Amino acid sequence: MELINATIITIGDELLIGQVIDTNSAFIAQSLNAIGVAVKSRIAVGDDAAAIQEAIDEAAQKNQIVILTGGLGPTADDITKPLLNTYFGGKMVVHQPSLDHITYIFETIHKRPMIDRNRKQAEVPDVCEVLFNEKGTAPGMLFKKDGVFFFSLPGVPHEMKWLTEHHVIPIIKQNFKSNFIGHRTLLTAGIGESFLAELIVPFENALPPSIKLAYLPNFGMVRLRLTGSGNNEQDLNKALNTQFESLKKAVADYLVTDADEPMEVVVGNLLKSKQHTVATAESCTGGYIGHLLSKHAGSSQFYTGGIISYDNRIKTEFLDVPPSILQTVGAVSKEAVEQMAMAVRAKMNTDYAISVSGIMGPSGQTTEKPLGMVWVGVANKEKVVSKVFYLRFDRARNIEVTASQAINLLRLLIINKI
């Protein structure tokens, strides 16, 4: 079997100016990879006919599958559908099932009259196979030319996801037979990328040519991913499992998890396995740690809640931080976060607590406390531990890194490594 290649083209000026973050191509790439289709490129283009056509031409030369998202809406800047109609030499016709569905959405669900602009969404090129969109008003489309499948999907994420899962992936599986692709991913913490690379030189040198190793660094943490491909799924999984076990042994001192999962899931599973709970006190992350801990299903089993204490009055009145600490060493200090952790744990009657206080930027620094300085505290019923970090990113990134480092510090306390 040959390796089937694909290119994903996302369309919209909003993507190029950074107004909207492209999450569609990530979802599509993951879906394709799961069925053995290799994504060779991901391209973002604006609402420009020449640029879109150039991207399609280039993708068609190198891939068996081209997937486009965006530009199927009812407004003047949605140019994908008429462009594809011209590109594939069709004429516009009404797709009656889509028109019936759009009419139902407007007149029955939203109780609003249909206008011509909405009716036109049911028009499709007569040279395409219509992919009925149960979740929205823009039908998907499939074009075929010279053995290449061109899928056009709406840019609205939940509509794109539904069409990908219910139309795109089944059609690809029915029409293409590809090599199997497999991955194994683990997460390490407490060692930098370059030092980790030195540590596993013998392992990396011994890898067979069919398996590749990738480094995915994050501040203080590195994911390692093994990727392999082959025409026999059982043989591929056996080879990947053998190499993955060797890799886990090589990084055993720094291994966090041998699954492709974020730190908050690791810690959540640890807490659930012990039937323990945690609370948070956040001064500089604005509830982001609580958000991470609570974003996954089952979090109510271990996360009780938190206090967001930006103002020092909240620290003194709700977290029992003595005014003397704030007046002498300040809120961004070992003393403050340790008291915050102990207080929130006691007040919420949990087994563990996390606290943070820092200077996220772009202002607020002093000579003694530079931008990116963050104190993190964790506590259980027996002790409290704190650690200072000096981060070098912008405000949003500093908040994200602080949260992941705080959750990792809690992990270390739970497993008795600090």
Secondary structure, DSSP 8 states (H G I E B T S, - for coil): ---EEEEEEEE-HHHHTTSS---HHHHHHHHHHHTTEEEEEEEEE-S-HHHHHHHHHHHHHH-SEEEEES--SSSTT--HHHHHHHHTT--EEE-HHHHHHHHIIIIIIS-----HHHHGGGEEETTSEEE--TTSSS-EEEEEETTEEEEEE-SSHHHHHHHIIIIIHHHHHHH----EEEEEEEEEESS-HHHHHHHTHHHHHT--TTEEEEEEEETTEEEEEEEEEES-HHHHHHHHHHHHHHHHHHTGGGEEESSS--HHHHHHHHHHHHT--EEEEESSSTTHHHHHHHSSTTGGGTEEEEEE--SHHHHHHHH---HHHHHHT-SSSHHHHHHHHHHHHHHHT-SEEEEEEE--SSS---SSS-TTEEEEEEE-SS-EEEEEEE--S-HHHHHHHHHHHHHHHHHHHHTT--
